[in-house]
């Protein structure tokens, strides 16, 4: 099929306005934003260590049982062991 020869250019369908954002999703994203920013400003350095797969598994299981992430649990451990004092 071809466009009618008399119009010159094919007609475009009107798309309309973009739908408004879901209010619930917007609210959730706003609630999460301060937490992410605060966490980023507190923990700004990354530490990488090599552990055995068995140790990694035990760390993750213990963290899960405590209801925290492995990173949170290890930060607390390192803070208890090495934090608070002058280097």
ROTIFI-897762 format. One line per field, with one value per residue: chain; residue in three letters; x, z, y of N, C-alpha, C in turn. Coordinates in steps of 0.2 Angstrom, whole numbers, plus 5000, padded with zeros to 4 digits. Layout:
N
chaine: (A|...)
residu: (ALA|...)
nX: (X|...)
nZ: (Z|...)
nY: (Y|...)
caX: (X|...)
caZ: (Z|...)
caY: (Y|...)
cX: (X|...)
cZ: (Z|...)
cY: (Y|...)
END
This chain:
87
chaine: (A|A|A|A|A|A|A|A|A|A|A|A|A|A|A|A|A|A|A|A|A|A|A|A|A|A|A|A|A|A|A|A|A|A|A|A|A|A|A|A|A|A|A|A|A|A|A|A|A|A|A|A|A|A|A|A|A|A|A|A|A|A|A|A|A|A|A|A|A|A|A|A|A|A|A|A|A|A|A|A|A|A|A|A|A|A|A)
residu: (UNK|UNK|UNK|UNK|UNK|UNK|UNK|UNK|UNK|UNK|UNK|UNK|UNK|UNK|UNK|UNK|UNK|UNK|UNK|UNK|UNK|UNK|UNK|UNK|UNK|UNK|UNK|UNK|UNK|UNK|UNK|UNK|UNK|UNK|UNK|UNK|UNK|UNK|UNK|UNK|UNK|UNK|UNK|UNK|UNK|UNK|UNK|UNK|UNK|UNK|UNK|UNK|UNK|UNK|UNK|UNK|UNK|UNK|UNK|UNK|UNK|UNK|UNK|UNK|UNK|UNK|UNK|UNK|UNK|UNK|UNK|UNK|UNK|UNK|UNK|UNK|UNK|UNK|UNK|UNK|UNK|UNK|UNK|UNK|UNK|UNK|UNK)
nX: (5004|5002|5005|4992|4992|4989|4991|5005|5014|5015|5002|5005|5002|4994|5003|5001|5002|5015|5012|5009|5021|5020|5013|5016|5028|5037|5037|5043|5056|5060|5061|5071|5082|5089|5095|5104|5113|5118|5124|5134|5142|5148|5155|5167|5178|5185|5188|5197|5198|5205|5197|5194|5182|5174|5175|5170|5157|5153|5153|5143|5131|5131|5129|5116|5108|5109|5102|5107|5117|5132|5142|5138|5140|5153|5159|5155|5162|5175|5176|5174|5185|5196|5193|5190|5202|5218|5228)
nZ: (5000|4997|5001|4999|4984|4983|4995|4998|5009|5020|5033|5050|5065|5080|5095|5108|5125|5137|5148|5166|5179|5189|5205|5217|5213|5212|5225|5232|5226|5230|5244|5245|5241|5250|5259|5251|5247|5259|5263|5254|5256|5268|5267|5257|5252|5244|5248|5244|5246|5246|5248|5253|5244|5253|5265|5261|5258|5271|5278|5271|5274|5288|5289|5282|5291|5302|5297|5290|5277|5270|5268|5277|5289|5289|5289|5302|5310|5306|5311|5324|5327|5322|5322|5329|5336|5334|5320)
nY: (4994|5011|5029|5041|5050|5064|5070|5073|5071|5058|5055|5057|5048|5054|5053|5057|5063|5059|5046|5050|5047|5033|5036|5028|5022|5033|5038|5028|5028|5040|5039|5030|5037|5046|5036|5029|5039|5043|5032|5031|5042|5038|5026|5026|5020|5005|4989|4975|4958|4941|4926|4909|4899|4892|4899|4911|4906|4903|4915|4922|4914|4915|4929|4930|4923|4932|4942|4952|4960|4953|4962|4973|4966|4963|4975|4980|4971|4974|4987|4986|4979|4986|5000|5016|5019|5028|5027)
caX: (5000|5006|5001|4988|4997|4987|4993|5012|5018|5010|5000|5007|4997|4996|5005|4998|5006|5018|5009|5012|5024|5016|5015|5019|5036|5040|5037|5048|5063|5062|5062|5078|5088|5094|5099|5110|5118|5121|5129|5140|5147|5151|5159|5170|5184|5183|5193|5196|5202|5204|5195|5192|5175|5171|5175|5165|5150|5151|5151|5136|5126|5130|5126|5109|5105|5108|5097|5111|5122|5139|5146|5137|5142|5161|5160|5154|5168|5181|5175|5175|5192|5201|5190|5190|5209|5222|5232)
caZ: (5000|4996|5003|4994|4980|4984|5001|4997|5014|5024|5039|5056|5070|5086|5100|5114|5131|5140|5155|5172|5183|5195|5211|5221|5212|5213|5232|5234|5224|5234|5250|5245|5239|5255|5262|5246|5247|5266|5264|5249|5259|5274|5265|5251|5250|5243|5251|5241|5249|5243|5253|5250|5243|5259|5270|5258|5259|5279|5279|5268|5278|5294|5288|5281|5298|5306|5294|5287|5271|5271|5268|5283|5294|5289|5291|5309|5312|5305|5315|5331|5328|5321|5322|5335|5338|5329|5316)
caY: (5000|5018|5034|5045|5055|5070|5074|5074|5068|5053|5058|5054|5047|5057|5049|5060|5065|5053|5045|5052|5042|5030|5039|5024|5021|5039|5038|5023|5030|5046|5036|5026|5041|5048|5031|5028|5045|5043|5026|5032|5047|5035|5021|5028|5016|4998|4984|4968|4952|4935|4921|4903|4898|4889|4904|4915|4903|4903|4922|4924|4911|4919|4936|4929|4921|4938|4947|4958|4958|4951|4969|4976|4962|4963|4982|4980|4967|4978|4993|4983|4976|4991|5007|5020|5022|5032|5023)
cX: (5004|5001|4997|4993|4995|4989|5000|5016|5013|5008|5003|5002|4999|4997|5001|5004|5009|5014|5013|5015|5019|5018|5018|5027|5040|5042|5043|5055|5065|5064|5069|5083|5092|5098|5105|5115|5122|5126|5135|5145|5150|5156|5162|5176|5182|5189|5192|5201|5200|5203|5194|5184|5171|5170|5169|5158|5148|5149|5144|5130|5125|5127|5118|5105|5104|5104|5101|5115|5129|5143|5145|5140|5150|5163|5160|5160|5174|5181|5177|5182|5197|5199|5191|5197|5212|5226|5239)
cZ: (5000|4999|4998|4990|4981|4990|5001|5003|5018|5031|5045|5062|5076|5091|5107|5119|5134|5147|5161|5175|5188|5201|5216|5220|5213|5221|5234|5232|5228|5241|5251|5244|5244|5258|5257|5247|5254|5266|5259|5252|5265|5272|5258|5248|5249|5245|5247|5244|5246|5249|5250|5249|5249|5264|5267|5259|5267|5280|5277|5272|5284|5294|5286|5287|5302|5303|5291|5281|5274|5272|5275|5289|5295|5291|5299|5312|5312|5310|5322|5332|5327|5321|5329|5337|5333|5326|5319)
cY: (5006|5023|5038|5050|5062|5074|5076|5071|5063|5056|5053|5053|5051|5053|5051|5061|5058|5052|5047|5046|5039|5033|5035|5023|5027|5040|5034|5025|5036|5044|5033|5031|5044|5043|5029|5033|5045|5038|5027|5037|5044|5031|5023|5024|5009|4994|4977|4963|4946|4930|4915|4903|4896|4895|4909|4913|4904|4910|4924|4920|4914|4926|4935|4927|4927|4943|4953|4956|4957|4957|4972|4972|4963|4970|4983|4977|4971|4984|4991|4982|4982|4998|5010|5023|5025|5027|5023)
END
